[in-house]
């Protein structure tokens, strides 16, 4: 696991390229604290920061070049099935200088070109430069587990693993106004766009290939992988056979993800998904280390007793980090300081502190991310199933919501959250499926965003991007369409960004067994009724692994942990909000936000009935903190 960066330019000197890449690599130090390396030529610079996981010797430091010296590679990620290809390439007469997956990947590219991507089981962002033909090749893994940003203008093409690193390559920084609108709605910026105009996130499952002397403005992405969803070639197999296939595919995925030359641990939350990962991983490690966090100040959200059940069943070396709200608060500014594109999913605070503690014990951890998107684990999936299959129930909730109109719901109490959910369900029931999906992913609608902004934006471009992002939904004829949409937006732009960002802040590699591409394709070949029915969600996942886990895990409600944002904002963060980040003078000087709109949301936040104000203000706080650090 590492960080990569590079710049290709016909209008910069070699010395300027080298200096820019050096500054950029230094920004990636936490991604790769073990080594830094560069390749520079007249018009190309490549940089790499290394976290040593496979072949930890200095020989495997990057950039790596092939035996002939023609090709150079910088690689961030893991190529799990590299040993199989090492054997095949060795049989072809290839001589290797290292035992690293990176050198195998480079030789695979030399042999197959772009087609090498279809042979990789893993997650990655990479760049390969051919010094003879002067061609550059960059690519990103199938689901966007590893980030890769790029920027292009006449005479310059730049790329990097993080925004802060690409800023150091000398790109122009100007707010993308449509991205800001999306951010205020979703609390993250959906790809392929970013908060800075001109910086794009390489689409997962895509690559870019070009000659150094091309006009970089004309370079286009090319796709090499698409989730095989609703394919006519899918043959629905029986439920028992599907369970057997799921177990086999998941076991293979775990087996690959245990490959490392350093110890591998696992997050263990006490939920079904991470527990399945631990149950299977323990078959490949006699001394598996597992890690979970408990919440001293919120017993209802503390799931450590369930995590301990799994740890005891599989005899793992288990560590619990018992956190107070003060511990979480202390991680707040670490999180804000590391964020280099506005990202306001507040659960990043918990991931940050879990990663910080875990990284003191291991370099690699497995996680259960992706299972909810594949098998229908979120509340909105249950809601969509009800909309389609329980019309009477939908009508009853809508009637109840009408009766509760005088009461504003919020996440800050159990009853308030139920009222909030009833209102949200009722409003969503009136929408068409595609628009409903977008609304259920959003904190606020377009009108509420307009109340906050004091700048114009291209509304046609906004709706064009929205339609483009929602395109995988098609006509939303199946709940599987929503799951695919979650893979392409929520997982890609929120969940995976959060885990990558917060784990890399602490030099911890997180591997995601549920996102093996064979497993993903299999999951999308299954009918909806294998995933959600009138009794349960993630049905086939639960039924497949029920016998391998403690029974109490299956008979308890799912508790999502809520960071106590409202309490913090009304107390510890009040001065920061009132006197600095959302102070009238600062807001007016920025010329971005509507001062009256900001005053209104602050008034609601500090009132006795804040509703959803805390989530909205948190998005503003993150943006303002970022703005002051990178834009002012």
C-alpha positions, 0 to 999 in steps of 0.5 A: 500500500503506497502513494503515487504521483506524477507529472507529464509536461512539455512546457516545464523544465526537468528541474521544475518537474523534479521539484514538483514531484518531490513536493508531491511525494512528501505529501504522501508520507503517511501513505508510504512511510517506509521509502520514497522514490522518483523517476525523472526525465526531460518531460516525465516525473514519477513519484512513489511513497512506500508502505512495505507489505509484499517483499519488504526488502529495499530491492522492491522500492519504487519506481521499479523498472524492468530488466531492459530499463525501458519501462518504469512503474509506480504502483499503489495497492496489492496484486493478490494472484501475482505468484501464479503469474510469476510462475507463468512469466518465469516459464517464459524466460522472464528474470525477476530482480525482486519477489514483489507483486509490482515487478510481476505486474510490470512484466504482465503489462509488457506481455499483454499491454492493457489486457493485463488488467483483466488478470489482476485480482486486487486493488490498485492505482498504477502508472507505467511509463514506456521510455522508448515509445514515450507512452504513459499508462494509468489505471484504477481498480474495478471498484475504486478501492484505491484513489487516483486523481488526474488533471489535464490542460494544454501542456500538462498532465498530472496525477496523484493518490491524494488531492494535497499531492496533486495540488503540489504539482502546480495545478490551478485551484478553482471551486467547481460550483456544481460539485459544491452543490452536490457536496452540500446535498450528499456530504461528499463529492460524487465522482468523477468530479472533485471540488476543484475544477479540472481535477477528476477522479479516474473512474473505477474500472478505467484506464488512460493511455497516451503519448507524451507528445499528445495534446493532453486536453484530448485524452479520454478514459477507457473502460475495462470493467463493468459489473455484470448486472442483469446479464441475459447470460445469468442463469439463476441457480437454486438457493442452496447451490447459491449458498455453496457458491457464495461460501466458496467464492468468499473463502477464495477471496479471503485466502488471497487477502491473507497474502502478505509478508507482514502480519494481517489483522481484521476489524471486528465490529460485532456485526455480521459482515466483519464477523464473517470475514474473521470466521473465514480468515481464522482458517488461514491464520492461527494467530489472527489479531482482531480489533474493535471499538467500544463506546463508553458514553453510548452503551446502546451503540456498543457492540463489543460483547458481540465482537468478543463472542466471535473472537472467543469462538475463533480464538483470535488475539482480540483487542478492544479500544474503549472510547469516550466521546472525549476520545472521539472529539480529540480525533476530530481535528486529526480528521479535519487536518487530513481531509484534502477534499471536503468530506463530511461523513461524520463516521470518518471520525470513528474510522480514524481513531480505529485505524490509529489504534489498529496501526500500532499493532499491524500493518494490514487489516481486513474489513467487512465493507461492501456487503451492505451494497451487494446484499441489501443491508441498508434501511433504504433497501428495506424501504424500497422493497416495502414501496414495491411489495407492501403498498398498504404499509407504505400508506399507513406510514404516510398517514402517520407522518401526516399526523406527526407533521407538527413534530420535527424529527432528528437523529438526537433521540430515539423517538426523534429519529423514528419521527425523522425516518417516518417523514423521510419514508413518507416523502420518498413514497411519493417519488419515482424510484430514480428520484427517490434514490437520489433523495434518500442519499441526500441530507437536503434537497436542491431548494435547501442548497439554494438557500445556503448559496450566494453564488450562481451555478450551471443548473443544466450541468448539475442535472446533466451530472445527476442524470449521468450518475444515476444512469446505472439505475436504468428504469429501476425495475429491480431493487438490484438496480439500487444496489448497483447504484450504491456500488457506483456512488455511495460505496465508491464515493463515500464508504471506500473514500472514508476507509482509504483516507482514514486508514492511510492517515495512519499508514494502515492498509485495509483490504476488502474481501467482499469486493473481490470481482468474482464475488461481486459479479456472482452477487449481481447474478442473484435475484433480489428475493435471495437478498431481501424478503418480508423477514430479513435483509442480506438473507443469503449472506446470513443463511450461508454463514449462520452456522459459523457465527454465534446465534445472538448476532442474528437476533439483535437489531442493527445499531448504527453509531451516531457521532455526537455532533450536536452536543459538540457543536452546541458546546466545544465547537460553538466558538469555532463555528460562531467566531471563525468558520461561520462568522458573518465577516468570513462568510461575507468575504468568501462570497460563496454562501448566503449570509442569511441562509447561514444565520438561519441554519446556525440559529436552528442549530443552537435552538431547542429544536435543531432537527437535522441542522447538525448534519448540515452545519457539519458539512459547512464546517468541513468545507470551511476548514478545508477552504481556509487550509487550501484555498484562502 
